């Protein structure tokens, strides 16, 4: 059980642009019933102190009180190695989506190995936009009915947290290969993307005024592999060296 709790303690639930306080409270309750306590809210339109949020939390007031509120998804993902973006549809420029259970099992294995992970949910009206899905490491779908696939936000959180708990409690949890250096965190990967776009702009390969789908294609390319910190450092060192040559 201690191993289970340590894995769950490394999983944060991120709600992006939540509009109704009741959904924040219900999400907090869903988390607590499954043993998850880290809640992050990205630019919420609702208040965690709203009486409706507190009532729907139904005893999970501590999860609400400790919720981290940040303006951007990038900040909410800080320190994470894997982030699962819950979405009802495939995105053209993201890595292929995976079923929730399989994706959670792999992410939980990373948590067992000491990595921080995240479950990411979008606004009630529209879900996560393409930019948010591309920022996460893996889009994830729930195998709902083809005739009606729309899940209530709190229900989606409950399903994902349940799968996370079941994966954490597994007698033989999925194993992940030991990396040669620590896995790259979300902010380190974002730093690589920013550095790469800057280098491509400097050499004339990329026009920021007409990006087309190049940034999205590059995210999909790097999203196919789990990068290590040393690999990020090598790539950024190469870009820096090439930048010095272009200046000459």
C-alpha positions in Angstrom: 0.0 0.0 0.0 2.9 2.4 0.7 4.1 2.0 -2.9 0.6 2.7 -4.1 0.3 5.9 -2.1 3.7 7.1 -3.2 2.7 6.6 -6.9 -0.6 8.4 -6.4 1.1 11.2 -4.5 3.1 11.9 -7.7 0.0 12.3 -9.9 -1.6 15.8 -10.2 -5.0 16.5 -11.7 -5.0 19.6 -13.9 -8.3 21.3 -14.8 -8.0 23.9 -17.5 -10.4 26.9 -17.7 -13.1 25.3 -15.5 -16.2 27.5 -15.6 -18.5 26.0 -12.9 -17.5 25.8 -9.2 -19.5 22.6 -8.8 -17.3 20.8 -11.2 -14.1 21.9 -9.3 -15.7 20.6 -6.0 -16.9 17.4 -7.6 -13.4 16.8 -9.2 -11.8 17.3 -5.8 -14.2 14.7 -4.3 -13.5 12.2 -7.2 -9.8 12.6 -6.5 -9.9 12.1 -2.8 -12.0 8.9 -3.1 -9.2 7.5 -5.2 -6.3 8.8 -3.0 -5.1 11.6 -5.2 -4.6 15.0 -3.6 -2.7 17.3 -6.0 -5.2 19.6 -7.8 -4.0 22.4 -10.2 -6.4 24.9 -11.8 -5.3 26.7 -14.9 -7.0 30.1 -15.4 -10.3 28.9 -13.8 -13.5 31.0 -14.2 -14.8 29.6 -10.9 -13.6 30.0 -7.3 -12.5 27.1 -5.1 -14.0 29.0 -2.1 -17.5 29.2 -3.8 -20.1 27.6 -1.6 -21.2 25.4 -4.5 -17.6 24.1 -4.9 -17.3 23.4 -1.2 -20.7 21.6 -1.1 -19.9 19.4 -4.1 -16.5 18.6 -2.6 -18.4 16.8 0.2 -15.5 16.5 2.6 -12.6 16.9 0.1 -12.2 20.5 1.4 -8.5 19.9 2.0 -8.0 19.1 -1.7 -9.7 22.4 -2.6 -7.8 24.4 -0.1 -4.4 23.1 -1.3 -5.3 23.5 -5.0 -2.6 25.3 -7.0 -4.0 28.1 -9.2 -1.8 29.2 -12.2 -2.4 31.2 -15.4 -1.0 28.7 -17.9 -0.9 25.0 -18.6 2.9 25.2 -18.9 3.1 26.3 -15.3 0.7 23.6 -14.1 2.9 20.9 -15.9 6.1 22.1 -14.3 8.2 19.2 -13.1 6.0 16.5 -14.8 7.5 13.8 -17.0 4.3 12.4 -18.4 1.0 14.2 -18.9 -2.2 12.6 -20.2 -4.6 14.9 -22.1 -8.1 13.6 -21.9 -9.9 14.3 -25.2 -12.9 12.8 -27.0 -11.4 13.1 -30.5 -8.2 12.5 -32.3 -6.1 15.5 -33.2 -4.4 15.8 -36.6 -1.1 17.1 -35.4 -0.7 15.2 -32.1 0.7 11.8 -31.4 -1.9 9.1 -31.8 -4.3 8.9 -28.9 -4.2 5.8 -26.6 -7.0 4.3 -24.5 -7.2 5.6 -21.0 -6.3 2.3 -19.2 -3.2 1.6 -21.2 -1.9 5.2 -21.0 -2.5 5.4 -17.2 -0.7 2.1 -16.6 2.4 3.4 -18.4 2.2 6.8 -16.6 1.7 5.0 -13.2 4.8 3.0 -13.9 6.8 6.2 -14.3 5.3 7.4 -11.0 6.4 4.2 -9.3 9.9 5.0 -10.6 9.8 8.4 -9.0 8.5 10.7 -11.8 5.8 13.3 -11.5 2.8 12.8 -13.8 -0.4 14.6 -14.6 -4.0 14.0 -15.8 -5.2 17.0 -17.8 -8.8 18.0 -18.5 -10.2 20.8 -20.5 -13.1 23.3 -20.1 -16.7 21.9 -19.8 -17.9 23.6 -23.0 -15.2 22.6 -25.5 -12.5 20.4 -23.9 -8.8 20.9 -24.4 -7.8 22.9 -27.5 -5.1 21.7 -29.9 -2.3 23.7 -28.3 -3.0 22.2 -24.9 -3.2 18.6 -26.2 0.1 19.2 -28.1 1.8 20.4 -24.9 0.9 17.2 -23.1 2.9 14.0 -23.8 0.0 11.8 -24.6 -3.6 12.4 -25.8 -6.0 9.8 -24.1 -9.5 8.7 -25.0 -12.1 6.9 -23.0 -13.8 4.1 -24.9 -17.3 5.5 -24.7 -20.3 4.7 -26.8 -19.9 5.9 -30.4 -23.4 7.3 -30.3 -22.7 9.6 -27.4 -19.1 10.2 -26.2 -19.6 13.4 -24.1 -18.5 12.9 -20.4 -19.3 15.3 -17.6 -16.0 16.8 -16.4 -16.2 15.3 -12.9 -17.2 11.9 -14.3 -14.1 12.0 -16.5 -11.9 12.9 -13.5 -13.5 10.0 -11.5 -12.8 7.5 -14.3 -9.2 8.6 -14.8 -8.5 8.7 -11.0 -10.0 5.2 -10.7 -7.8 3.8 -13.4 -4.8 5.5 -11.8 -5.6 3.8 -8.4 -6.1 0.4 -10.0 -2.7 0.8 -11.9 -1.0 1.8 -8.6 -2.5 -1.2 -6.7 -1.6 -3.7 -9.4 0.4 -6.7 -8.1 2.8 -6.5 -11.0 2.9 -2.9 -12.1 4.1 -2.2 -15.6 7.9 -1.5 -15.7 9.6 1.2 -17.6 13.2 1.1 -18.8 15.7 2.9 -16.5 16.8 6.0 -18.4 20.6 6.7 -18.8 19.9 10.2 -17.4 16.7 11.6 -15.7 13.6 11.9 -17.9 13.2 15.4 -19.3 10.5 17.5 -17.5 7.7 19.4 -19.3 9.5 22.7 -18.9 12.8 21.2 -20.3 10.9 19.9 -23.3 9.2 23.3 -23.8 12.6 24.9 -23.6 13.8 22.7 -26.4 10.8 23.6 -28.6 11.4 27.3 -28.0 15.1 27.0 -28.7 14.4 25.0 -31.9 12.0 27.6 -33.2 14.4 30.4 -32.4 17.2 28.6 -34.2 15.1 27.9 -37.3 14.0 31.5 -37.4 17.6 32.7 -37.1 18.8 30.6 -40.1 15.8 31.5 -42.2 14.1 28.1 -42.3 11.1 29.2 -40.2 8.9 32.3 -40.7 7.0 33.0 -37.4 4.5 35.1 -39.4 3.6 32.1 -41.5 4.1 29.1 -39.2 1.8 26.7 -41.1 1.9 23.4 -39.2 5.7 23.3 -38.6 5.6 23.8 -34.8 2.9 21.2 -34.4 4.7 18.7 -36.7 7.9 19.1 -34.6 5.9 18.5 -31.4 4.5 15.3 -32.9 8.0 14.2 -33.9 9.5 14.7 -30.5 6.3 13.4 -28.8 6.9 9.9 -30.2 9.8 9.4 -27.8 10.3 10.1 -24.1 13.3 12.4 -24.0 16.0 12.3 -21.3 17.5 15.4 -19.8 20.9 14.6 -21.3 19.3 14.3 -24.8 17.7 17.7 -24.4 21.0 19.2 -23.4 22.8 17.6 -26.4 20.2 19.0 -28.8 20.2 22.5 -27.2 24.0 22.5 -27.2 24.0 21.6 -30.9 21.5 24.4 -31.6 23.6 26.9 -29.7 26.8 25.9 -31.6 25.0 26.2 -34.9 23.6 29.6 -33.9 27.2 30.9 -33.2 28.2 29.7 -36.7 25.2 31.5 -38.3 26.2 34.7 -36.6 29.7 34.7 -38.3 
